[in-house]
Amino acid sequence: MTEARFTSRRVLLGGMGATAATLGARAAHAQAFPSRSVRVIVPFPPAGAADILTRVLSEPLSRALGQTIVVENRTGSGGRIGTEAAVRAAPDGYTMLMGSQATNSINPELYRDASFDPARDLVPVGLVGGVGSVVYVRNSLDVRTLEQLLERARQKPGELTYGSAGNGGGSHLATALLEAMAQIQLTHVPYRGTAPATSDLLAGRIDLISDPITTALPHVQAGAVRALAVTTPQRHPALPDVPTVADAGVPGYEAVSYYGFFAPSGVPAGPLGRLRSACATVIADPVIGRRLEEQGIVRLGLSPEEFAAYVAADRQRWGRVIRDANITVN
């Protein structure tokens, strides 16, 4: 063999070896994911529904992934700040968002000037489930049923006050939908989350709130508030004596939010698949399922692709509510 042919062959074999080494390294990297802790951004304050659900799931998800789950509350602007932090994070699989109806369906319709769009800049990882709300009032209010509340609101428009998790948030829109369908007028008092709104209701400063079942149950079961109705299509197992809004005087009414994990767009298939598999395993676990049900969650059983379609349809629905009620954030 000539020196030229020998050199050429050596270069070729060397190149093949380098390619094999590179592919092997990539495969090892994919198999090793995650090799460090995974951050989950909760875009709402502690003690809210999104925070509670994330903390219920963080330990089993940590076991499924073999790494620590770090929960980070990034609050403000009705969930926009935390959502943007997730969108801007490196698309490497080490950051997820606990997204919700507020962050992925409502905010994009409210904030038309946002520099990001959840439908484009986030990909679904796993749907935790859907959760309805409880319409409840302070115990000192002389109203015992939803029918009585609606009648009082019709007799004295604007007198009754309701709190929400923020202007344009899920609890605001759920009550705005109730106002529209029941043809009543209430006075809206926005807060930075349902927890501070509930605190003011318990103190007698506001009259009512539509609070996610996750955070409403402890107050209702303790007798600290009076539950009038649930916003789900059927009665909730934990509140069998509380009627649905539809059965209590507003036929056709329904307001169910969703919660689920999202990741920044562009996460490689390997890490994304690992996250999706881990989330699916955890959410399908019967023990975890019972814990989620205790928090008011109803599992919807949707794949990531079906979850994306569900979010798109939900966004269209609440976009109509926002436009019809002329709700703005300015």
N, C-alpha and C positions, 0 to 999 in steps of 0.2 A: 504494500500500500504506500502510495506517495505521501509526502509530508502534507501536501495541500488537501488530499482526500482525508487523511487522518484528522487534520485540524477541523475540516468541515464536519466530519462525523462527530468529533468531540464536542463541537459547538451545538450540533443538533441534539445530541444526547443530553448535553448540559441544559439546553433550553427545555427539553421534555421533562427533565428532572425538576427544573424550577417551576414549570407549569404544574406538575403533579404536587409539588410541595405547596404551591399556592392554593390549589384546589383542596388539598388536605387540610390546610390551615383554615380555609373558609368553612369547610365541613365541620371541623372541630369547634370553630367559633359558634356556628349555628347550634350544634349539639350542646354546647356549654351554656347557652343562654337560659336563664340569666346568671351571670357570674357575680352580680352585686345586687344591692337592694333595689326594689322597684318603687317609684314614687306614685302615689295616687293623689291628685289634686281634687279637693272638695271645694267648689266655688261658693260655698255658703258657710255661715257661722257654725260653731260647735253646737250640739244639741238639736240641730235641725234634722229633718228627715234624711237628707243626703248624707250628712255626717254620721248619723246613727247606723244607716245601712252599710256604709263603707267600713265602719269599725266592726260591725257584725261579721263582715266578709273578709276582713284583712287577715285574721289569723288562719282560717282554713285556706285562703288563697296563698298565704306565705308557705304553708306546708305543701301545697300542690306545686308551687314553683321552686321550692327549696331555697328561698331567699326571703329576707325581711321585707315587709310591705310598710312603707313610710307614708302615713297620712298627713297631708299638708293642707290646711285651710287657707285658701286665698280668696278673701271675701271682697265684696264691693260691686256697685253698679248692677245689682240684680243677677250676679253670677258672671258678668262679662269679664271681670279682671282675672278670675281663675280660669275661665275658658280660654282667654287669650294666652295666658301663661302656658296652658297645655298645647295650644296651637303652635306657639313659638318654640316649644321644647324640641330638642334633637329627636328626629324620628328613628330612634334606635330601640324602641320597645321598653325603655326604662322609665317612661312617664305615661301615666294614664289619667284620664279625667273621669270622675263620677258625674256624668252628664244627666240631664233631666229634661223634662218638657220645657222648663224655663230657659235652659241654656241652648237647647238645640231646636226647639220649635217656636218659642215665643220671642226670645230676644232678636233673632234674625229679622223678624217682622216688625219689631219695634225700633231697632237701631239700624236704619237703612244706610247710615254713614260709616258703619263699622269697616275696619280694614281686613276683616276675615269673615268667612262664611263657614259655619260648622259642617254644612253638607259637603263642602269642597275640601275643607282643611282638616277634618277629623274622619276617622273610619271607625265603625262599630266593632267592639271587641266582644261584648256579651250583654244581653238584656237581663237585668236582675228581675224585673217584673213591673207590674202596674200597681198603683196605689190610689185609692180614692181619698176623699176628705170627709170630715164631720163638720156640719154646720152647727155650732154651739153658741150659746149666749151666757152672759154672766148670771149667776144664780139670783142676784137681786133684781133682775129684769122680770117684770110681771108678764112673761110670755111662756107658755108651756108647750106649744106645738108650733110647727112651721106655719100652719094655716093662720094661727093667731099673729105670728110675726108678720106675715104678708098683709093681713088685714090692717094691722097697726101702721105698717109702712104706707099703705094706700090712704089711710085716714090722715096721716101726718107725714107727708113727703119730706125726706131729708133729715128727719129728726133722729132716726136710728143711725148709729155710727158703726162701721166695720173696719177691722184692721186687716193688713195684708203683709206679705213678705217684701213688699216694695211695689212702686208704681209699675204696672205692666207685668207683674209676676203672676205665677200660677194661681195663687189665692185671690189676687185682685181680679183676674179674668174670670175665675170660677164664679165669683160673686157678681161681676158685671154681666155674665151670662144669665145668672139668676134674675137680676134686675130686669134684663131685657125680656126674658121669657115670662116672668110673672108680672111685668108692667108695674114695677115699683121704683121708688127712688130712695137710695140710701146715701150716706155721706162716707166717703172713703178716707181712711187715715193710714198712709203708708208707713212701714217700718223697714228696718234692715234685716228682716227675717221674721219667721212666724213665732220664734221663741220670745223676742221682746214684745211682739204684738200680744201674745198670750199673757205675758206678765202684766201688761196694762189692762187687759180684760179682767184678769183675776183681781186687780186693784180697783176695778170699777170705772176705769177711765174711758173705755169703749164698750159697745154693747154686744157685738158678735164677731165671729171670724169663721172662715172656711179653712180648717186646719187639716193637713194630711193626717190620715189615720195613725200613721207611725208615731207622731208626736201628740196627737189628740187623746189616744187611748188612756194613758196614765191619768190625765186630768178628768176624763169622763168617768173612769172606773173608780177614782177617788172621790167622786161627787163634788169636785171643785167647780165644775161647769155643768150646764144643762144641755145635753145633746138633743137637737131637734130633728136632724135628718142626716143621711149619708149620701154622697154624690155618686156612688157606684150604681150600676144597673140592678144589682141585687143587694139585699141586706147583708151586712157583714157578720160573720159567725161570732165575733167577739161582742157584737152589739145587736143581738137578735131582736130586741124590743124597739130598736130605732128604725123608723121607716126610711125608705129612699126618698129623695127630693121629688122624684117622679110620682111616687105613690102618695106623697104628702101634700100635693096641690099643684105641682108643675109638671104635667105629663110631657115625656120626651126628654126631660133634663138628664144630663150625664156629664160628669167632669172627672176623668181619670188621668192621672199623670203617670209617667214612666221614669224609671231610673236605670241607668246602664253604664257600662265602662266603654270609653272611647280612647283611641290613641291618635297621635298626630299622623296625618297622611304621609305616606312614604316609608313607613316601617317595613323592613324587608319581610318577605314571606315567612322565613323561618321563625324569627321572634314573634311575629304577629300570630302565626299559627299556634305557637306555644302558649301565648297569652289567651287566645281563644279557647284552646283545649282546656287549660287550667280553669278558666272561668266557667266553662260548660260543666266540668266535673264538679266544681264546688256548688254551683247553683242547682244541679240535679241531685245532689246528696240529700237524702230524706231528712237527716238531722238538721242540716242547714235550712232545708225547705220549711221545717216546722218553726225554726227561729225567725225566718223571714215572714211567715204567716202571722206570727205573734206581733210583728211590726206592721201588720196590715197589708203586706205585699201579696199580690196574686201573681203566680208565675204564668207567663203567657206562652212560653215554649217556642220562641221564634229563633231562627238561625240568624247569624249576623246579616245576611243578605235580606232576610225578611224584616229584621229590625230596622234596616236602612229605609225600606219601603214604608214601614209603619211610621217612622219619624217624619218622612216626607208628607204623608197624608195628614198627620197630626198638625204639622206646620201649616198646611193649607187651611185646616179647620179654624185654628186659633188666629190665623191672619185675618180671616173674615170677621171674627169677633172683634178684633182690634180695630178694624176699619169701620165696622158698623157702630161701635161704641165711641168712635173717634178718640181712642186712647193714645196719648202721646207721652213722651218722657221728658219733655222740655218744661 
